[in-house]
Structure formats: C-alpha cells, structure tokens
Amino acid sequence: MNTDLVCVHIEAPDEAGHEGNAAAKVQAIEEIDRHIVGPVIAHLDQQAAAGKPYRVLVCPDHPTFLSSRMHSRGQVPFLLAGADIEPTGQATYDEATAAAGPLVEPGWQLMDRFINGTH
C-alpha cells in the first residue's frame, strides 16, 4: 500500500494522568478526537472515496494511570483502522478494553501491522 504516514504526539492526556485528574484526561481525549482525529478521518474518507486507501493508528506511547499518576507498564489502548485491517468488534477506546485485547505481542509488531497490514 503506497501511502503517506504522519505521527502526531499529544501530551495532554498524559499530563492529566500525572495530575490524577480524570475530568481533564477525558476532556483531552475528547478534544483530540474532535479537533484532530475527527477532521483527519473526514479528510481520509474523502480521499478513500477518490480511490486512495488509508490506515490510521491512534495510541499513547505508554499508560499513565490516574491511580498511580506515573508512567506504567502494560497494554496500551490502540485504534487501528483502514485498508486491509480486519475489524475486531471493539466499541470503546480505553484502558479496560486494552486489557481485554486484542493484544499485539511483542508490542513493536504493532507498527508492522499498521504499515504493512499484517496480522
């Protein structure tokens, strides 16, 4: 698949996690969805209608749980969608869903799945 790749790193949910501020973490994620992910997906959907397929990967670089206020180990929620990506049936994007899977083991293989569409 010949496509452009863009990486955007946003720190707001991580900082809210360090503060232990659940409302700020939720607001940050909602704002990211509203102002970044939503418009990007709308644009990509227009491109796909014109024959240019796409893939999107949304994930944090690590979990920062409100309870510990620290970076943690463990599964991170991720959203992977687009051309040649099989739906998993997950309906939410959160730590609880990440803990239930699907898992990508070892984690570095997530990028291969994203770039090459491998499963």
HELIX and SHEET records of a PDB file:
HELIX    1   1 ALA A   12  GLU A   19  1                                   8    
HELIX    2   2 ALA A   22  ILE A   32  1                                  11    
HELIX    3   3 ASP A   33  VAL A   37  3                                   5    
HELIX    4   4 GLY A   38  ALA A   49  1                                  12    
HELIX    5   5 GLU A   95  ALA A  100  1                                   6    
HELIX    6   6 GLN A  109  ASN A  116  1                                   8    
SHEET    1   A 2 ARG A  55  VAL A  58  0                                        
SHEET    2   A 2 LEU A  79  GLY A  82 -1                                        
END                                                                             
